[in-house]
Structure formats: C-alpha cells, structure tokens
Amino acid sequence: MIVLTGAAGFIGSCLASHLYRLRYKDLVLVDDFSREDKQANLAQLAGLQKIDRNEFFNWLDASYMEVEMIIHLGARTDTTEFDYHIFEKLNINYSKTMWQKCVEYGLPLIYASSAATYGGGEHGYSDSHALVDVLQPLNPYGESKNEFDKWALAQEQSPYFWVGLKFFNVYGPNEYHKGRMASVVLHAYNQVQQNGKVKLFRSHRPDFENGKQLRDFVYVKDVNQVITHFLEHRTEAANGLYNLGTGKAQTFLDLANSLFAALKLEPKIEFVDTPEDIRDKYQYFTEANIEKLRNNGYHQPFMSLEEGVEDYVTHYLEGHRYY
C-alpha cells in the first residue's frame, strides 16, 4: 500500500485520484478530515482507508509491513501565518518523526518542500544541496520547509530512498477550499465571474513593470506526473532535493491573458497595491532550475501556463468540478 499524507488538500487529493486511476488502488489517506470544505476533494475516493494525522504514527507502528511507500505532502502552507510554533509542530517535528519512522521500518519517502525556501532569490533557484544552508526564506512557512531540508541533509541515517520536492507555484483543480492561499488563477477566475475584470498587484519596484512580476507556474497534473516518476523509479543515487517547476517563468499578465482567452473574453485588467502585510515579503521572480530533475530521467514536457489555464478553466472551474 501507498500512504499519502495531506490527502484531503489540494495537491494531495489530486495525486490520490491520479494514482487511483493508474491502478494504485491500495492507498491509505492521511489528513485532518474534520474540515467540511475539503470533503468534496475526496468524494470520488470514498471507499479508501482514511487515518487522522494524529493517529497515523500509531497506525504505522502496527502496519508498516504492509506499506510500500510514504508520500508526505501534509503541511501547514499558509504563507501569511507568522506564528512559527505552528509550523514547527506540523512542518518540522511531524516530518522529522516521519523520516525517523521510514528509517526504522525501511520505507521509501517522498516529501514536499517548497520554492518558498529560496526567499527573494538572492542565491538563485538551484536545487543544489550546497545552497540550502545559505537560503533566506521570507516567511515562517518557507523557513520551516528550509529547516527541515537542512535537517534531512544532515542526518547520518536516511530512508534508503528519499526525495524532497520543492514545489513552485502550483495551480489546478481541488483548491476551492484554500481561501486567500488559493492560486492566482482561481482568484482571477472568481474576479472575472463577479466583476468582469482581473486585479493584479502593482509593481513596487522600478525594475519591474506592473503585471510583469514573474513566477514559475506549474499545473498540478504535471506535479502528479513528477511524483509518479519518483514513485516508479527508486534508486539510491537519486536521493535528494529536486525543484518541481516548469523551468520557465511567466508573468502575471500572461496568466490574466490566458484566463481571458480560455473564457473567450476581452482582457480587462486593473492594478492594485500589494497589501502592506506581504509587500516586503513578495517575490518578484521565481524560476525552477530543473536540470537535476531532467538528469534523473524525467523528460516529459511541462504544460505552458496557457495550456494549463485552458485545461483548468474548461474542465474544472467552469463547472466547479473536481479532479
């Protein structure tokens, strides 16, 4: 069986459905299943075994002989939360226990890191292990992810196969519950439905025009494919951190124009000030260096922002459908 934590969330629920369709039927889903707004994410997988995250390690102690792989996506992902103790509990200590259990029971581990570890990009966006100690994340979420990456790399004992994936700006179906932390694509779609226009953050730096801030936007279906690649190609030589982005940054104007094109509407874009509480933490450019991923044998092309937005809008958002 394959254990998937964070299974009720955005990426986790999409991955669960993806693996199920690939005939990985023996999935164990782990999360806090008490949130009503996440229930629809797993409606199509109602028959699978579900375990509360607080009970999981007790379950694992009793059932590890049946487990083939753990994919640990569960985390607190709110970049506007500044209480570090929350991240320390859920993103660091829980993940340390997960790592130690995988070592003890001889289980392979894939876990979610984040491009938020790169901070303002002062050191670039290479997933080289040599850079991890010098990275300066801009918020407690990114700091917690980088602290765990550092801890993992420092361990003398590791799972025989392990991969940490630094997710860049993931968007796609099953993020309806995320509120303020949902992708810009979902926010922009909702704005068009309500007001007929999209609001983008104004640039507060002279070297970037309004709307020309850049992100590496990666569609969740591509995320599924990359994780499946590591699930099916486990070699000790592959162990380590990997960027998970497209390798090509695109602008927020590209995103807005892609959305209007998918909706077959003329673009109407308004620029607003970046909120004060995140302005000094705002990234103006991110772009994954995916050379290591390619060298590991993952050669599938990534969807462009235009392709991903078209698929997201036409197959999911317009009917409020789930993956």
Phi, psi and omega in degrees: 000154178248128179264133180232113176269159186069026191290338180272351183279188184299291184292319183299316181290323176296318179294319179301314179295320179298312181294322179299319178291336176275011177080015169276081188278337185267073181254140173246121185260128183238132178183181165268104187270015184278344183281119181295327184288354176258351188301321183294337180300330184246015185301325182281352181242033188299335184276355183279155180289133180238136180229131177297140185299331180285343179258355191297315186294327174296319177298317182296320178303326182270339191236008188301333181296339181267352187270133179263325187199145171245127174248108190258095179255350183295133180189161166273122189245011184284109182283353177261002176274129184243011173273100187295334181299327178296314180292325180298319181289309189273323186264334183254297187294318178298319181290326176297317178297319178301313179302311183296323176294321179294322175296312183299320186258005177066043183251138174288151186223129166245130180227160182268119165258205185200150172290348175297343177296338185279352179059227181278004178082018182301331182253014181081190185232044175271140178270025174297135179295336182294339184270344190302321184289340183257356181292147182232085179301156185265353182210164182301327178299308179298323178297318181295321179292320179290324178298321178290320176304315180298316180298315182299316182292337182273353186283136175286329178249127182231158168304148184297334171225127177211145179219131172251123185256120180271095181292132172270216188276091183276137177221161178146185185298161178076022176250016183301330186278354194279351176060228182300333184272004175293163182295159177298330179299312180295316178299317181295319178299314180297323178295318179296319180296326184272320189232355179078007181215167179245135174259127176241154179290134173291146175285138176246021176231136184292341182272001177231129174285160177303130179081355182264008170299143189244141176222154170267096181273124182237130182284142185299332178295326175289324175301316177303317183294319180293315179297320178297323176303313180288328176299322187263352180229083185256110173227143181300329180295340182274352186304139175142191181268142179223136169289142174234087175215183182277339186086004180223111178285144175227160187274164175293333173295320175302317181298311182297317180294325177296320179296311180297323178296318179296328180272356181058047179234155174287136182297135171227110188234134178236140180256134181233157179297141172295132181306142183302325187287346178237000188299318182278358178249008190275130178274131179263346180204129168221141177203118183290132165275113185251023180299319181296319178298315179296319180294337178281355175107006177270108187244004180293143176289150174267148174295140170289166177301320180297317180293316181295316180296319177301314180294315182299312183293309189285327185261346185228300188296319186293338176244011185048049181263163181247161183288000000 
